[in-house]
């Protein structure tokens, strides 16, 4: 909190909040993979990138900063979330320093590139630090369904925003930072125009296998099949960010290997992991199948829930530590990487047998367009709305003992139904409302206004009566179901 206040005091009075309000009124400009590719190819211009980023980065930063401010106060007070906020305030302030600089000033342009690299490094630990803040909040205040739903909504958008901002920072710093990766000289920034999908998948498998061998002293084999339906006989290649694909498959391999090793712990031979890759006219699809026993259907959604992780609280050290170890964020972040360029990641499980994980990636660079969160009235309403009860019946984990409604003897039942008779086509509820209205009118408790509508007190009573009548209707049916 002290750091955040110091940063706000260091800026011009009220400038940062005002700038956040100003830039959050604009929607981010999503770029397609083709636009990234065209911009960073032969005609890459540092001045053009400078002019675009000094306008686009404040918009993306401000949009998500507005949503951060809508989080529960107790979550905002956690040290980790305050640290993340201070990073965003500082980064926005540094970008805005170039707002009035001329693109013809080579010194300013080069200084901007240095600032971009500094911001990128500052935000290296945003994901684990925000995760730490959620853990701090849960430990201090617990969690309720409404807060859990809002935090899930926020974190999906926050981490997606972080992926998109980092993509822009990486592209600029890799293209104009003066350092070319000798291992990938044909990459355009972080994008490989001819990303070899099979090679990335094998790389992810080998690294996950090393971890599995280290921990379990063995590991499942890989059986890989590929089908290029778009260009038969040609290598499986798409325009993509290899690091994004690697992150997804590495996480899926780790999960598949762990499940397989533990499900078949009493065996010496472990079922192989099958990976099928197909490239069609629209989609590249990667399906990974294991025989790790699967998970129940009711738990599938929990695997993508940030608040569900029961892992012990990990230490946040350096970015060189194992990514997201202990937070349980591997699958939800992997799904965001897939969705970032309009793809997806889905899980299909057969409890007792195994799980299929399917990654969808757009095959065409023109259709691989950034998916960006926008702060607007709809987003604001999501945080402020009171979530109402579900409008579907949910089975109780402890059903009421309905046998108590079947213990009336014949004489009691006759007395009961003589008191509350059913008549022809008139519903039970209508009869009770009519009888009660006559009773109340005679007693002066019920009156009609000039428009002929009854008072609110009667409406409330009618509601209570309807609740009672529903119970009474249930008594009529020995199987316990209302019709």
Backbone torsions as a table, in degrees:
resi	resn	phi	psi	omega
1	UNK	NA	-39.7	179.8
2	UNK	-62.9	-41.7	179.7
3	UNK	-63.9	-42.8	-180.0
4	UNK	-62.7	-43.3	179.2
5	UNK	-65.5	-38.6	179.5
6	UNK	-63.6	-39.5	179.4
7	UNK	-66.6	-40.6	179.7
8	UNK	-68.1	-35.7	177.8
9	UNK	-71.0	-31.8	-178.4
10	UNK	-69.8	-24.9	178.1
11	UNK	-81.5	170.7	176.2
12	UNK	-61.4	149.6	-175.6
13	UNK	-53.9	118.1	176.8
14	UNK	72.8	4.0	-172.6
15	UNK	-68.8	-44.9	-176.6
16	UNK	-64.8	-51.9	176.7
17	UNK	-57.0	-40.0	179.2
18	UNK	-66.3	-40.5	179.2
19	UNK	-67.1	-37.9	177.0
20	UNK	-62.5	-45.5	177.7
21	UNK	-60.9	-40.4	-177.5
22	UNK	-67.2	-52.6	-174.7
23	UNK	-74.0	-23.5	179.0
24	UNK	-72.9	-11.0	176.3
25	UNK	-76.1	-14.6	179.9
26	UNK	-97.8	147.2	176.1
27	UNK	-89.3	141.7	175.8
28	UNK	-60.4	155.4	180.0
29	UNK	-103.5	102.5	-179.1
30	UNK	-69.9	138.9	178.8
31	UNK	-108.9	146.5	175.2
32	UNK	-88.8	162.8	177.3
33	UNK	-60.0	-35.5	179.2
34	UNK	-65.4	-39.2	178.2
35	UNK	-65.4	-42.1	174.5
36	UNK	-58.0	-42.1	-176.2
37	UNK	-68.5	-47.1	-178.9
38	UNK	-64.0	-40.8	-177.1
39	UNK	-67.0	-37.7	-174.4
40	UNK	-92.4	3.3	-177.3
41	UNK	-80.2	-138.6	-172.1
42	UNK	-61.7	-33.6	-174.6
43	UNK	-95.6	24.8	-179.6
44	UNK	-57.7	128.1	-176.9
45	UNK	-126.9	120.6	-178.0
46	UNK	-65.1	-33.8	179.7
47	UNK	-65.4	-43.1	179.9
48	UNK	-63.4	-42.6	178.3
49	UNK	-63.7	-39.9	178.1
50	UNK	-59.5	-47.2	-177.8
51	UNK	-67.4	-36.2	179.9
52	UNK	-71.3	-47.8	-174.3
53	UNK	-68.9	-33.6	-178.6
54	UNK	-70.1	-15.6	173.2
55	UNK	-97.3	-39.8	-173.8
56	UNK	-78.2	-41.0	-178.5
57	UNK	-60.9	-44.6	176.1
58	UNK	-59.9	-35.2	179.3
59	UNK	-65.3	-47.2	-178.8
60	UNK	-67.8	-39.8	178.1
61	UNK	-65.1	-45.9	-176.3
62	UNK	-66.9	-38.4	179.8
63	UNK	-58.9	-45.8	-177.5
64	UNK	-79.0	-27.0	177.0
65	UNK	-65.6	-33.9	176.4
66	UNK	-64.4	-36.9	180.0
67	UNK	-74.0	-33.8	175.7
68	UNK	-58.7	-39.5	-177.6
69	UNK	-67.4	-14.4	-179.6
70	UNK	-91.4	-1.5	178.9
71	UNK	-68.0	159.5	176.9
72	UNK	-54.8	142.3	-176.7
73	UNK	-56.3	-40.5	-178.4
74	UNK	-66.1	-30.7	176.3
75	UNK	-73.4	-38.1	178.6
76	UNK	-66.0	-24.1	-178.1
77	UNK	-83.8	-8.6	179.6
78	UNK	-67.6	143.1	-177.5
79	UNK	-56.8	-38.0	-176.8
80	UNK	-67.9	-43.4	179.7
81	UNK	-67.5	-37.4	176.5
82	UNK	-63.4	-35.8	177.6
83	UNK	-65.7	-43.5	177.7
84	UNK	-61.8	-44.4	177.3
85	UNK	-57.5	-42.2	-178.9
86	UNK	-64.5	-35.5	177.0
87	UNK	-62.8	-43.1	-177.9
88	UNK	-68.8	-40.3	177.6
89	UNK	-62.1	-45.5	-178.7
90	UNK	-64.6	-42.1	-179.5
91	UNK	-66.3	-42.7	177.8
92	UNK	-61.4	-43.2	-179.7
93	UNK	-61.5	-41.0	-179.0
94	UNK	-68.6	-36.5	177.5
95	UNK	-68.7	-40.4	-178.2
96	UNK	-66.8	-19.5	176.9
97	UNK	-63.3	-19.8	-178.9
98	UNK	-100.2	7.1	-174.4
99	UNK	-58.9	-38.9	-175.7
100	UNK	-104.6	8.5	179.1
101	UNK	-78.0	145.5	-179.5
102	UNK	-81.2	139.9	176.8
103	UNK	-70.0	-14.2	177.7
104	UNK	-83.3	-9.6	178.2
105	UNK	-85.4	100.6	-176.0
106	UNK	-62.1	-33.3	178.2
107	UNK	-63.4	-42.3	179.0
108	UNK	-66.4	-39.3	-179.6
109	UNK	-64.5	-44.9	178.9
110	UNK	-66.9	-37.7	177.7
111	UNK	-64.6	-35.6	177.7
112	UNK	-62.7	-42.2	178.5
113	UNK	-61.1	-41.5	177.0
114	UNK	-62.8	-38.8	178.9
115	UNK	-66.1	-40.4	178.2
116	UNK	-59.9	-44.4	178.9
117	UNK	-63.3	-40.2	179.4
118	UNK	-64.6	-41.8	178.8
119	UNK	-65.2	-42.8	179.4
120	UNK	-58.4	-44.7	180.0
121	UNK	-67.8	-35.7	179.6
122	UNK	-62.5	-35.7	-174.9
123	UNK	-92.2	12.9	-179.2
124	UNK	-56.8	-39.2	-173.3
125	UNK	-105.3	25.8	-179.5
126	UNK	-61.4	-45.2	-175.5
127	UNK	-63.5	-55.1	179.7
128	UNK	-65.6	-29.9	-179.9
129	UNK	-70.2	-42.2	175.9
130	UNK	-65.5	-38.2	176.5
131	UNK	-61.7	-38.3	177.1
132	UNK	-62.9	-38.2	177.7
133	UNK	-62.9	-39.7	178.1
134	UNK	-64.4	-40.7	178.0
135	UNK	-63.4	-43.3	178.4
136	UNK	-59.8	-41.1	179.7
137	UNK	-65.2	-45.8	-178.9
138	UNK	-62.4	-40.5	-178.6
139	UNK	-67.3	-32.6	-175.9
140	UNK	-89.3	-36.8	-170.5
141	UNK	-124.6	-3.6	-176.2
142	UNK	72.1	-165.2	-177.5
143	UNK	-147.7	145.2	176.0
144	UNK	-123.0	162.4	-174.6
145	UNK	-58.3	-39.3	-178.1
146	UNK	-67.4	-46.9	177.9
147	UNK	-62.7	-41.2	179.4
148	UNK	-60.2	-42.4	180.0
149	UNK	-66.4	-41.2	179.4
150	UNK	-67.7	-40.5	179.4
151	UNK	-67.3	-39.3	176.9
152	UNK	-61.0	-45.4	178.4
153	UNK	-60.5	-44.8	-178.7
154	UNK	-66.0	-47.8	-175.0
155	UNK	-64.3	-37.1	175.0
156	UNK	-58.3	-44.6	-178.2
157	UNK	-74.1	-39.4	-178.9
158	UNK	-63.9	-47.1	-178.5
159	UNK	-71.2	-32.4	175.1
160	UNK	-65.6	-41.2	176.7
161	UNK	-62.0	-41.3	179.8
162	UNK	-63.5	-41.0	177.3
163	UNK	-60.6	-43.5	-177.0
164	UNK	-68.7	-41.3	178.9
165	UNK	-64.9	-41.3	179.8
166	UNK	-66.6	-32.2	177.2
167	UNK	-62.3	-45.0	178.8
168	UNK	-64.6	-44.1	-179.6
169	UNK	-63.4	-42.2	179.7
170	UNK	-64.3	-44.8	-178.0
171	UNK	-60.0	-45.6	-178.1
172	UNK	-67.4	-45.9	-176.3
173	UNK	-69.4	-35.1	179.8
174	UNK	-74.8	-33.3	-178.9
175	UNK	-79.6	-36.4	-171.7
176	UNK	-122.4	5.8	-178.9
177	UNK	-82.2	-2.5	176.3
178	UNK	85.1	2.1	179.7
179	UNK	-120.4	122.5	178.1
180	UNK	-107.9	131.1	-179.9
181	UNK	-71.6	112.2	-177.7
182	UNK	-65.3	-23.3	179.8
183	UNK	-74.5	-22.8	-178.5
184	UNK	-136.3	68.7	-175.8
185	UNK	-67.7	-20.0	-178.0
186	UNK	-92.5	-2.5	177.0
187	UNK	-69.5	143.1	173.7
188	UNK	-103.4	95.5	-170.5
189	UNK	68.8	-122.6	177.2
190	UNK	-98.3	4.1	-176.3
191	UNK	-98.6	134.2	173.7
192	UNK	-103.4	113.8	-179.4
193	UNK	-64.8	-19.3	178.4
194	UNK	-131.8	60.5	-177.6
195	UNK	-65.4	117.7	178.9
196	UNK	-81.9	102.3	-173.0
197	UNK	-63.1	-42.9	-178.4
198	UNK	-61.7	-41.2	-179.6
199	UNK	-63.9	-42.5	179.0
200	UNK	-64.7	-41.1	-179.2
201	UNK	-65.7	-42.5	178.0
202	UNK	-64.2	-37.5	178.0
203	UNK	-63.1	-44.2	177.9
204	UNK	-63.1	-39.5	179.1
205	UNK	-64.3	-46.5	-176.9
206	UNK	-61.7	-40.9	179.9
207	UNK	-70.2	-39.0	176.2
208	UNK	-67.4	-35.7	179.1
209	UNK	-62.8	-39.7	179.0
210	UNK	-62.3	-41.8	177.2
211	UNK	-64.4	-41.6	-178.9
212	UNK	-65.6	-43.6	178.1
213	UNK	-62.2	-36.8	-178.8
214	UNK	-67.2	-36.5	-174.8
215	UNK	-92.0	-43.4	-175.3
216	UNK	-103.9	-4.1	-178.7
217	UNK	66.4	12.5	176.7
218	UNK	-165.9	174.6	-179.5
219	UNK	-163.2	154.7	177.2
220	UNK	-71.5	150.8	175.9
221	UNK	-79.5	167.3	178.4
222	UNK	-112.2	127.9	171.7
223	UNK	-114.4	114.1	-173.9
224	UNK	-115.8	129.2	176.9
225	UNK	-125.5	140.7	-179.4
226	UNK	-133.5	146.8	178.3
227	UNK	-139.9	114.8	176.7
228	UNK	-97.9	90.2	-178.9
229	UNK	-76.1	-20.5	-179.2
230	UNK	-77.2	-46.6	178.9
231	UNK	-136.7	82.0	-176.5
232	UNK	-53.8	136.0	178.6
233	UNK	87.3	-10.7	-179.1
234	UNK	-94.0	156.3	177.7
235	UNK	-61.3	151.4	-179.9
236	UNK	-81.3	96.8	-175.7
237	UNK	-131.6	142.0	174.8
238	UNK	-142.0	165.0	172.6
239	UNK	-83.8	114.4	-176.1
240	UNK	-159.5	172.3	176.2
241	UNK	-95.2	106.6	-175.7
242	UNK	-56.5	-36.1	-178.7
243	UNK	-64.9	-33.0	177.1
244	UNK	-67.4	-47.4	179.3
245	UNK	-63.1	-41.6	179.4
246	UNK	-61.0	-44.0	179.8
247	UNK	-56.9	-43.6	-178.1
248	UNK	-66.1	-51.8	-174.7
249	UNK	-70.6	-34.2	178.1
250	UNK	-62.6	-43.1	178.4
251	UNK	-64.5	-42.8	-179.9
252	UNK	-67.0	-39.5	177.3
253	UNK	-62.9	-42.8	178.8
254	UNK	-58.8	-45.9	-179.2
255	UNK	-65.4	-43.7	-178.5
256	UNK	-64.8	-41.8	-179.6
257	UNK	-66.9	-44.3	-179.9
258	UNK	-61.6	-45.6	-179.8
259	UNK	-63.3	-41.9	-179.1
260	UNK	-65.4	-45.7	-178.2
261	UNK	-64.7	-38.9	-177.2
262	UNK	-79.4	-33.1	179.6
263	UNK	-72.2	-30.1	-178.9
264	UNK	-113.9	38.1	-174.7
265	UNK	-63.8	-26.4	-177.4
266	UNK	-90.1	7.6	-178.8
267	UNK	-113.2	156.6	177.9
268	UNK	-93.6	-18.7	179.8
269	UNK	-115.2	129.5	-176.4
270	UNK	-110.0	135.7	179.4
271	UNK	-59.2	141.6	-178.9
272	UNK	-71.8	159.0	173.2
273	UNK	-94.6	125.1	-178.4
274	UNK	-98.8	131.0	176.3
275	UNK	-123.4	123.7	177.4
276	UNK	-113.1	129.3	179.5
277	UNK	-120.5	127.7	176.1
278	UNK	-130.9	141.0	176.9
279	UNK	-120.1	114.9	178.7
280	UNK	-108.4	-166.4	-179.3
281	UNK	-71.9	-28.5	-177.5
282	UNK	-114.0	-37.0	-171.7
283	UNK	-124.7	146.8	162.4
284	UNK	-103.6	125.4	-176.5
285	UNK	-121.2	131.0	176.7
286	UNK	-119.8	117.9	178.1
287	UNK	-113.6	123.9	179.2
288	UNK	-112.2	122.0	-176.5
289	UNK	-118.0	130.7	176.4
290	UNK	-125.5	168.8	175.6
291	UNK	-119.4	53.2	-177.4
292	UNK	-94.0	15.4	176.8
293	UNK	95.1	-15.0	177.2
294	UNK	67.7	-175.7	177.4
295	UNK	-136.6	153.2	177.3
296	UNK	-61.3	151.7	-178.5
297	UNK	-57.6	-37.5	-176.6
298	UNK	-67.3	-15.8	-178.0
299	UNK	-98.7	-5.2	-176.6
300	UNK	-59.9	-48.1	-178.2
301	UNK	-64.1	-30.0	-179.4
302	UNK	-65.4	-26.9	-178.1
303	UNK	-64.4	-21.6	179.2
304	UNK	-103.9	10.1	-175.8
305	UNK	-95.5	121.7	-179.1
306	UNK	-66.6	-29.6	-174.6
307	UNK	-86.1	-6.1	-171.7
308	UNK	-88.0	-21.9	-172.5
309	UNK	-53.8	130.8	177.2
310	UNK	-105.9	13.2	-179.1
311	UNK	-65.8	150.3	177.3
312	UNK	-64.8	153.3	-177.1
313	UNK	-63.7	117.7	-179.0
314	UNK	-86.9	168.9	176.1
315	UNK	-94.6	135.6	175.5
316	UNK	-92.4	110.7	-177.8
317	UNK	-114.6	-105.6	-178.7
318	UNK	-109.7	166.9	180.0
319	UNK	-69.7	-8.9	179.6
320	UNK	-84.4	-5.1	177.2
321	UNK	-71.3	167.7	-179.9
322	UNK	-59.3	126.8	-174.8
323	UNK	-58.6	124.2	172.2
324	UNK	61.4	18.3	-178.2
325	UNK	-60.1	125.5	175.5
326	UNK	91.2	-15.2	-178.3
327	UNK	-88.7	-19.3	-176.6
328	UNK	72.1	26.3	-176.5
329	UNK	-98.1	-0.3	-174.1
330	UNK	-56.8	-50.7	-177.6
331	UNK	-69.6	-48.4	179.7
332	UNK	-61.3	-37.5	178.4
333	UNK	-70.4	-37.4	177.5
334	UNK	-62.2	-40.0	178.0
335	UNK	-64.3	-37.2	177.6
336	UNK	-65.2	-39.6	176.1
337	UNK	-59.7	-41.4	178.8
338	UNK	-66.4	-41.5	-176.7
339	UNK	-75.3	-19.9	-175.2
340	UNK	-55.9	-41.5	176.9
341	UNK	-107.9	41.4	172.2
342	UNK	70.4	21.6	174.0
343	UNK	-98.1	-155.5	178.3
344	UNK	-167.6	165.6	174.7
345	UNK	-135.1	124.5	-177.6
346	UNK	-128.9	150.6	177.6
347	UNK	-117.3	135.8	175.8
348	UNK	-129.5	120.6	-172.7
349	UNK	-121.7	143.3	172.7
350	UNK	-114.2	101.6	-176.0
351	UNK	-59.5	131.0	-177.5
352	UNK	94.1	-13.6	-178.9
353	UNK	-119.3	-67.8	-178.0
354	UNK	179.2	-169.7	-174.6
355	UNK	-133.4	140.6	171.1
356	UNK	-107.5	126.8	174.1
357	UNK	-111.7	128.1	-175.3
358	UNK	-121.4	125.3	176.2
359	UNK	-105.5	128.2	176.2
360	UNK	-110.7	129.8	178.4
361	UNK	-131.6	138.3	177.7
362	UNK	-66.2	131.0	-178.7
363	UNK	-79.3	-23.6	-177.0
364	UNK	-102.3	132.1	-178.7
365	UNK	-66.5	-24.6	179.2
366	UNK	-73.5	-22.3	-179.6
367	UNK	-98.2	-10.1	176.8
368	UNK	-83.7	86.6	-174.9
369	UNK	-113.4	140.8	-179.3
370	UNK	-55.5	139.4	173.6
371	UNK	-106.5	109.3	-169.9
372	UNK	-119.7	137.6	174.1
373	UNK	-73.3	144.1	179.4
374	UNK	-124.7	130.1	175.2
375	UNK	-83.4	115.6	178.1
376	UNK	-148.2	-168.9	-176.4
377	UNK	-64.2	-36.6	179.8
378	UNK	-63.9	-42.5	178.2
379	UNK	-65.5	-42.7	179.3
380	UNK	-59.8	-43.1	-179.4
381	UNK	-62.9	-33.7	-178.7
382	UNK	-61.9	-37.9	-179.7
383	UNK	-77.0	-30.3	-173.5
384	UNK	-94.0	-19.7	-175.2
385	UNK	-68.7	144.0	172.5
386	UNK	-87.0	115.7	-176.6
387	UNK	-71.9	121.0	-176.8
388	UNK	-82.6	170.1	179.3
389	UNK	-65.7	156.0	179.6
390	UNK	-63.4	144.5	179.4
391	UNK	-96.4	19.5	172.7
392	UNK	-122.1	147.3	177.6
393	UNK	-67.9	131.2	178.5
394	UNK	-112.9	124.5	-179.0
395	UNK	-63.7	136.8	179.7
396	UNK	-77.1	144.9	177.4
397	UNK	-72.2	-20.8	177.7
398	UNK	-131.3	84.0	-177.1
399	UNK	-60.4	147.7	178.2
400	UNK	-68.7	151.3	177.9
401	UNK	-79.0	102.0	-175.8
402	UNK	-81.4	-5.0	-179.0
403	UNK	-64.5	-22.1	-179.9
404	UNK	-65.7	-22.7	-179.1
405	UNK	-85.7	-2.5	-176.9
406	UNK	-114.0	12.7	-175.6
407	UNK	-94.9	-2.5	178.9
408	UNK	-68.9	136.1	176.6
409	UNK	-79.5	176.1	-174.5
410	UNK	-61.0	-40.4	-179.0
411	UNK	-63.2	-42.4	179.8
412	UNK	-64.7	-38.6	-179.9
413	UNK	-66.1	-39.3	179.9
414	UNK	-64.3	-43.0	178.6
415	UNK	-63.3	-40.9	-178.1
416	UNK	-63.1	-47.7	-175.3
417	UNK	-79.2	-17.4	170.3
418	UNK	-72.4	-32.1	178.5
419	UNK	-73.0	-37.1	-178.9
420	UNK	-124.0	77.9	-176.4
421	UNK	-75.9	154.5	171.7
422	UNK	-104.1	143.6	-174.7
423	UNK	-135.8	113.2	171.6
424	UNK	48.5	-128.3	-177.7
425	UNK	-87.2	-4.1	-178.3
426	UNK	-80.2	130.1	-176.5
427	UNK	-69.3	156.3	178.1
428	UNK	-56.6	-42.0	-177.3
429	UNK	-66.3	-40.7	-179.8
430	UNK	-63.2	-38.1	179.0
431	UNK	-62.5	-45.8	-177.7
432	UNK	-66.3	-40.2	178.8
433	UNK	-63.5	-42.9	179.8
434	UNK	-62.7	-45.8	179.3
435	UNK	-62.2	-44.4	-176.7
436	UNK	-69.4	-35.4	179.2
437	UNK	-64.3	-38.5	178.4
438	UNK	-65.9	-38.9	178.8
439	UNK	-63.4	-44.6	-177.5
440	UNK	-69.0	-37.3	179.5
441	UNK	-64.8	-40.4	178.5
442	UNK	-64.2	-33.2	-179.1
443	UNK	-86.6	-2.3	179.4
444	UNK	78.4	9.7	-177.3
445	UNK	-86.9	-11.8	-176.9
446	UNK	-122.1	129.5	179.3
447	UNK	-135.1	157.2	177.5
448	UNK	-112.4	144.0	176.1
449	UNK	-85.9	-173.5	-175.0
450	UNK	-64.6	-26.7	-178.4
451	UNK	-87.4	-0.7	176.6
452	UNK	85.2	12.6	179.4
453	UNK	-98.2	149.9	-175.8
454	UNK	-84.5	166.1	-176.9
455	UNK	-73.1	162.5	-179.0
456	UNK	-66.2	-29.7	-179.8
457	UNK	-62.8	-37.0	179.3
458	UNK	-70.5	-37.3	178.0
459	UNK	-60.5	-42.7	178.5
460	UNK	-61.8	-42.2	179.8
461	UNK	-65.4	-40.6	179.4
462	UNK	-60.5	-38.0	178.1
463	UNK	-62.2	-44.8	179.1
464	UNK	-63.4	-38.8	179.3
465	UNK	-65.0	-38.7	178.8
466	UNK	-62.6	-36.8	177.4
467	UNK	-63.0	-43.2	179.6
468	UNK	-66.2	-42.6	-178.1
469	UNK	-63.4	-35.4	177.6
470	UNK	-62.3	-43.1	177.6
471	UNK	-62.4	-41.9	179.5
472	UNK	-63.6	-41.3	177.9
473	UNK	-60.2	-39.8	179.4
474	UNK	-61.8	-33.5	-179.4
475	UNK	-63.9	-25.3	-175.5
476	UNK	-73.8	-18.4	-172.7
477	UNK	-113.1	116.5	-174.9
478	UNK	-64.3	-22.8	-179.3
479	UNK	-82.8	-1.3	174.3
480	UNK	81.8	8.4	-179.3
481	UNK	-104.6	141.9	174.7
482	UNK	-88.7	141.1	-179.9
483	UNK	-120.8	NA	NA
